[in-house]
């Protein structure tokens, strides 16, 4: 699976903020870290969820999947 430059940036930041997948990352935290709006974060997270890189639950935040962790380590 090929990731876009933006997806690579998101997966790297999520991997770092989650302490290697241990913690759930809030969308507002991502928005602050990536200097973008929470709506744009949610849109990208949902696309990455469809690819199996993240798990996302509305109002709960995002977790990185094993596939997402693998991709983050490759970047």
N, CA, C and O atoms as a GROMACS GRO file, in nm:
protein
  300
    1UNK      N    1   0.084  -0.118   0.000
    1UNK     CA    2   0.000   0.000   0.000
    1UNK      C    3   0.089   0.125   0.000
    1UNK      O    4   0.180   0.137   0.082
    2UNK      N    5   0.061   0.214  -0.091
    2UNK     CA    6   0.136   0.338  -0.103
    2UNK      C    7   0.062   0.448  -0.028
    2UNK      O    8  -0.059   0.463  -0.045
    3UNK      N    9   0.132   0.525   0.054
    3UNK     CA   10   0.072   0.634   0.128
    3UNK      C   11   0.110   0.767   0.063
    3UNK      O   12   0.219   0.782   0.008
    4UNK      N   13   0.019   0.863   0.072
    4UNK     CA   14   0.052   0.998   0.025
    4UNK      C   15   0.144   1.065   0.127
    4UNK      O   16   0.159   1.017   0.240
    5UNK      N   17   0.205   1.174   0.086
    5UNK     CA   18   0.293   1.249   0.175
    5UNK      C   19   0.218   1.292   0.301
    5UNK      O   20   0.271   1.283   0.411
    6UNK      N   21   0.094   1.338   0.285
    6UNK     CA   22   0.013   1.382   0.398
    6UNK      C   23  -0.019   1.266   0.491
    6UNK      O   24  -0.010   1.279   0.613
    7UNK      N   25  -0.055   1.152   0.434
    7UNK     CA   26  -0.082   1.033   0.516
    7UNK      C   27   0.042   0.991   0.594
    7UNK      O   28   0.032   0.952   0.710
    8UNK      N   29   0.158   1.000   0.531
    8UNK     CA   30   0.282   0.967   0.601
    8UNK      C   31   0.304   1.060   0.720
    8UNK      O   32   0.342   1.015   0.828
    9UNK      N   33   0.278   1.189   0.700
    9UNK     CA   34   0.294   1.284   0.810
    9UNK      C   35   0.198   1.252   0.925
    9UNK      O   36   0.237   1.254   1.041
   10UNK      N   37   0.074   1.223   0.892
   10UNK     CA   38  -0.026   1.191   0.994
   10UNK      C   39   0.014   1.066   1.070
   10UNK      O   40   0.009   1.064   1.194
   11UNK      N   41   0.055   0.962   0.999
   11UNK     CA   42   0.085   0.835   1.066
   11UNK      C   43   0.208   0.849   1.156
   11UNK      O   44   0.214   0.788   1.263
   12UNK      N   45   0.305   0.930   1.114
   12UNK     CA   46   0.423   0.953   1.197
   12UNK      C   47   0.385   1.025   1.326
   12UNK      O   48   0.428   0.985   1.435
   13UNK      N   49   0.305   1.130   1.314
   13UNK     CA   50   0.266   1.208   1.432
   13UNK      C   51   0.178   1.124   1.525
   13UNK      O   52   0.196   1.127   1.646
   14UNK      N   53   0.085   1.050   1.469
   14UNK     CA   54  -0.001   0.965   1.552
   14UNK      C   55   0.082   0.860   1.624
   14UNK      O   56   0.059   0.832   1.742
   15UNK      N   57   0.177   0.801   1.555
   15UNK     CA   58   0.264   0.701   1.617
   15UNK      C   59   0.341   0.762   1.733
   15UNK      O   60   0.352   0.700   1.839
   16UNK      N   61   0.395   0.881   1.714
   16UNK     CA   62   0.470   0.947   1.821
   16UNK      C   63   0.381   0.985   1.939
   16UNK      O   64   0.417   0.959   2.054
   17UNK      N   65   0.266   1.045   1.911
   17UNK     CA   66   0.177   1.088   2.018
   17UNK      C   67   0.115   0.972   2.095
   17UNK      O   68   0.078   0.987   2.212
   18UNK      N   69   0.103   0.858   2.031
   18UNK     CA   70   0.040   0.743   2.096
   18UNK      C   71   0.139   0.661   2.177
   18UNK      O   72   0.104   0.557   2.233
   19UNK      N   73   0.264   0.706   2.182
   19UNK     CA   74   0.368   0.630   2.253
   19UNK      C   75   0.377   0.488   2.199
   19UNK      O   76   0.367   0.391   2.274
   20UNK      N   77   0.396   0.479   2.069
   20UNK     CA   78   0.408   0.350   1.999
   20UNK      C   79   0.281   0.267   2.009
   20UNK      O   80   0.287   0.145   2.022
   21UNK      N   81   0.166   0.334   2.001
   21UNK     CA   82   0.039   0.263   1.997
   21UNK      C   83  -0.024   0.235   2.130
   21UNK      O   84  -0.128   0.168   2.136
   22UNK      N   85   0.035   0.285   2.239
   22UNK     CA   86  -0.016   0.255   2.373
   22UNK      C   87  -0.136   0.343   2.408
   22UNK      O   88  -0.231   0.295   2.471
   23UNK      N   89  -0.134   0.470   2.369
   23UNK     CA   90  -0.238   0.564   2.409
   23UNK      C   91  -0.327   0.602   2.292
   23UNK      O   92  -0.286   0.598   2.176
   24UNK      N   93  -0.450   0.640   2.324
   24UNK     CA   94  -0.542   0.695   2.226
   24UNK      C   95  -0.506   0.842   2.205
   24UNK      O   96  -0.474   0.913   2.301
   25UNK      N   97  -0.511   0.888   2.082
   25UNK     CA   98  -0.476   1.026   2.048
   25UNK      C   99  -0.603   1.103   2.015
   25UNK      O  100  -0.682   1.061   1.931
   26UNK      N  101  -0.622   1.215   2.082
   26UNK     CA  102  -0.739   1.300   2.057
   26UNK      C  103  -0.721   1.378   1.927
   26UNK      O  104  -0.610   1.418   1.893
   27UNK      N  105  -0.831   1.398   1.856
   27UNK     CA  106  -0.824   1.471   1.730
   27UNK      C  107  -0.778   1.615   1.751
   27UNK      O  108  -0.708   1.670   1.666
   28UNK      N  109  -0.815   1.678   1.861
   28UNK     CA  110  -0.770   1.815   1.889
   28UNK      C  111  -0.619   1.820   1.909
   28UNK      O  112  -0.554   1.917   1.869
   29UNK      N  113  -0.564   1.719   1.971
   29UNK     CA  114  -0.420   1.711   1.990
   29UNK      C  115  -0.350   1.702   1.853
   29UNK      O  116  -0.248   1.767   1.830
   30UNK      N  117  -0.405   1.621   1.765
   30UNK     CA  118  -0.351   1.611   1.629
   30UNK      C  119  -0.362   1.743   1.554
   30UNK      O  120  -0.268   1.784   1.485
   31UNK      N  121  -0.474   1.810   1.568
   31UNK     CA  122  -0.494   1.938   1.500
   31UNK      C  123  -0.390   2.039   1.545
   31UNK      O  124  -0.335   2.113   1.463
   32UNK      N  125  -0.363   2.042   1.674
   32UNK     CA  126  -0.261   2.134   1.725
   32UNK      C  127  -0.123   2.097   1.674
   32UNK      O  128  -0.045   2.184   1.634
   33UNK      N  129  -0.092   1.970   1.675
   33UNK     CA  130   0.040   1.923   1.634
   33UNK      C  131   0.065   1.945   1.485
   33UNK      O  132   0.176   1.979   1.444
   34UNK      N  133  -0.038   1.926   1.403
   34UNK     CA  134  -0.024   1.936   1.258
   34UNK      C  135  -0.065   2.073   1.203
   34UNK      O  136  -0.060   2.096   1.082
   35UNK      N  137  -0.106   2.163   1.293
   35UNK     CA  138  -0.144   2.300   1.255
   35UNK      C  139  -0.253   2.301   1.147
   35UNK      O  140  -0.239   2.366   1.044
   36UNK      N  141  -0.359   2.227   1.174
   36UNK     CA  142  -0.472   2.222   1.082
   36UNK      C  143  -0.602   2.216   1.163
   36UNK      O  144  -0.598   2.205   1.285
   37UNK      N  145  -0.714   2.222   1.096
   37UNK     CA  146  -0.843   2.224   1.165
   37UNK      C  147  -0.884   2.084   1.209
   37UNK      O  148  -0.848   1.985   1.145
   38UNK      N  149  -0.960   2.075   1.318
   38UNK     CA  150  -1.012   1.945   1.361
   38UNK      C  151  -1.096   1.876   1.253
   38UNK      O  152  -1.095   1.753   1.244
   39UNK      N  153  -1.168   1.952   1.173
   39UNK     CA  154  -1.250   1.893   1.065
   39UNK      C  155  -1.161   1.825   0.961
   39UNK      O  156  -1.193   1.716   0.914
   40UNK      N  157  -1.050   1.888   0.926
   40UNK     CA  158  -0.957   1.828   0.830
   40UNK      C  159  -0.893   1.702   0.888
   40UNK      O  160  -0.870   1.605   0.817
   41UNK      N  161  -0.865   1.706   1.017
   41UNK     CA  162  -0.808   1.589   1.085
   41UNK      C  163  -0.906   1.473   1.079
   41UNK      O  164  -0.868   1.361   1.044
   42UNK      N  165  -1.031   1.499   1.113
   42UNK     CA  166  -1.134   1.394   1.112
   42UNK      C  167  -1.150   1.334   0.974
   42UNK      O  168  -1.163   1.213   0.960
   43UNK      N  169  -1.149   1.417   0.871
   43UNK     CA  170  -1.162   1.369   0.734
   43UNK      C  171  -1.048   1.273   0.699
   43UNK      O  172  -1.071   1.165   0.646
   44UNK      N  173  -0.925   1.314   0.728
   44UNK     CA  174  -0.809   1.230   0.696
   44UNK      C  175  -0.809   1.102   0.780
   44UNK      O  176  -0.777   0.995   0.728
   45UNK      N  177  -0.844   1.113   0.906
   45UNK     CA  178  -0.848   0.995   0.993
   45UNK      C  179  -0.948   0.893   0.940
   45UNK      O  180  -0.921   0.773   0.941
   46UNK      N  181  -1.062   0.939   0.895
   46UNK     CA  182  -1.163   0.847   0.842
   46UNK      C  183  -1.112   0.776   0.717
   46UNK      O  184  -1.139   0.657   0.698
   47UNK      N  185  -1.039   0.848   0.630
   47UNK     CA  186  -0.981   0.784   0.511
   47UNK      C  187  -0.876   0.680   0.551
   47UNK      O  188  -0.870   0.572   0.493
   48UNK      N  189  -0.795   0.714   0.650
   48UNK     CA  190  -0.690   0.621   0.694
   48UNK      C  191  -0.751   0.502   0.769
   48UNK      O  192  -0.695   0.392   0.766
   49UNK      N  193  -0.864   0.525   0.834
   49UNK     CA  194  -0.937   0.415   0.899
   49UNK      C  195  -0.984   0.316   0.793
   49UNK      O  196  -0.977   0.195   0.814
   50UNK      N  197  -1.034   0.366   0.681
   50UNK     CA  198  -1.080   0.280   0.572
   50UNK      C  199  -0.965   0.196   0.516
   50UNK      O  200  -0.988   0.085   0.467
   51UNK      N  201  -0.844   0.247   0.522
   51UNK     CA  202  -0.727   0.174   0.473
   51UNK      C  203  -0.672   0.076   0.576
   51UNK      O  204  -0.580   0.000   0.546
   52UNK      N  205  -0.728   0.077   0.697
   52UNK     CA  206  -0.683  -0.016   0.800
   52UNK      C  207  -0.561   0.030   0.878
   52UNK      O  208  -0.499  -0.049   0.948
   53UNK      N  209  -0.526   0.158   0.866
   53UNK     CA  210  -0.409   0.210   0.935
   53UNK      C  211  -0.439   0.258   1.076
   53UNK      O  212  -0.352   0.258   1.163
   54UNK      N  213  -0.564   0.298   1.098
   54UNK     CA  214  -0.607   0.352   1.226
   54UNK      C  215  -0.743   0.297   1.265
   54UNK      O  216  -0.820   0.252   1.180
   55UNK      N  217  -0.771   0.301   1.393
   55UNK     CA  218  -0.908   0.278   1.438
   55UNK      C  219  -0.956   0.412   1.494
   55UNK      O  220  -0.883   0.479   1.567
   56UNK      N  221  -1.078   0.448   1.460
   56UNK     CA  222  -1.132   0.577   1.500
   56UNK      C  223  -1.273   0.560   1.551
   56UNK      O  224  -1.357   0.495   1.488
   57UNK      N  225  -1.297   0.620   1.667
   57UNK     CA  226  -1.432   0.625   1.721
   57UNK      C  227  -1.464   0.771   1.752
   57UNK      O  228  -1.387   0.839   1.820
   58UNK      N  229  -1.574   0.817   1.702
   58UNK     CA  230  -1.614   0.955   1.722
   58UNK      C  231  -1.613   0.990   1.871
   58UNK      O  232  -1.666   0.915   1.953
   59UNK      N  233  -1.554   1.101   1.904
   59UNK     CA  234  -1.542   1.154   2.039
   59UNK      C  235  -1.447   1.073   2.128
   59UNK      O  236  -1.428   1.109   2.245
   60UNK      N  237  -1.390   0.967   2.078
   60UNK     CA  238  -1.300   0.884   2.157
   60UNK      C  239  -1.154   0.901   2.116
   60UNK      O  240  -1.063   0.877   2.196
   61UNK      N  241  -1.131   0.942   1.993
   61UNK     CA  242  -0.994   0.959   1.945
   61UNK      C  243  -0.955   0.849   1.848
   61UNK      O  244  -1.039   0.776   1.795
   62UNK      N  245  -0.825   0.839   1.826
   62UNK     CA  246  -0.772   0.749   1.725
   62UNK      C  247  -0.661   0.663   1.785
   62UNK      O  248  -0.583   0.708   1.868
   63UNK      N  249  -0.656   0.540   1.740
   63UNK     CA  250  -0.549   0.446   1.777
   63UNK      C  251  -0.484   0.396   1.649
   63UNK      O  252  -0.551   0.381   1.547
   64UNK      N  253  -0.357   0.369   1.656
   64UNK     CA  254  -0.286   0.316   1.540
   64UNK      C  255  -0.298   0.164   1.540
   64UNK      O  256  -0.288   0.100   1.645
   65UNK      N  257  -0.320   0.105   1.424
   65UNK     CA  258  -0.332  -0.040   1.411
   65UNK      C  259  -0.193  -0.101   1.391
   65UNK      O  260  -0.098  -0.027   1.366
   66UNK      N  261  -0.181  -0.232   1.401
   66UNK     CA  262  -0.051  -0.294   1.370
   66UNK      C  263   0.000  -0.259   1.230
   66UNK      O  264   0.120  -0.237   1.212
   67UNK      N  265  -0.090  -0.254   1.132
   67UNK     CA  266  -0.049  -0.215   0.997
   67UNK      C  267  -0.001  -0.070   0.995
   67UNK      O  268   0.100  -0.038   0.931
   68UNK      N  269  -0.071   0.017   1.065
   68UNK     CA  270  -0.031   0.157   1.075
   68UNK      C  271   0.103   0.172   1.143
   68UNK      O  272   0.186   0.253   1.101
   69UNK      N  273   0.125   0.095   1.249
   69UNK     CA  274   0.253   0.098   1.321
   69UNK      C  275   0.366   0.052   1.229
   69UNK      O  276   0.475   0.110   1.230
   70UNK      N  277   0.339  -0.050   1.152
   70UNK     CA  278   0.439  -0.101   1.057
   70UNK      C  279   0.475   0.006   0.954
   70UNK      O  280   0.592   0.026   0.924
   71UNK      N  281   0.373   0.074   0.900
   71UNK     CA  282   0.397   0.180   0.801
   71UNK      C  283   0.474   0.295   0.865
   71UNK      O  284   0.565   0.351   0.803
   72UNK      N  285   0.440   0.332   0.988
   72UNK     CA  286   0.509   0.441   1.056
   72UNK      C  287   0.657   0.408   1.076
   72UNK      O  288   0.742   0.495   1.064
   73UNK      N  289   0.686   0.284   1.106
   73UNK     CA  290   0.825   0.243   1.127
   73UNK      C  291   0.904   0.242   0.997
   73UNK      O  292   1.026   0.257   0.999
   74UNK      N  293   0.836   0.223   0.884
   74UNK     CA  294   0.903   0.222   0.754
   74UNK      C  295   0.938   0.363   0.705
   74UNK      O  296   1.026   0.380   0.621
   75UNK      N  297   0.869   0.462   0.758
   75UNK     CA  298   0.887   0.600   0.708
   75UNK      C  299   1.014   0.660   0.767
   75UNK      O  300   1.047   0.775   0.738
   0.00000   0.00000   0.00000
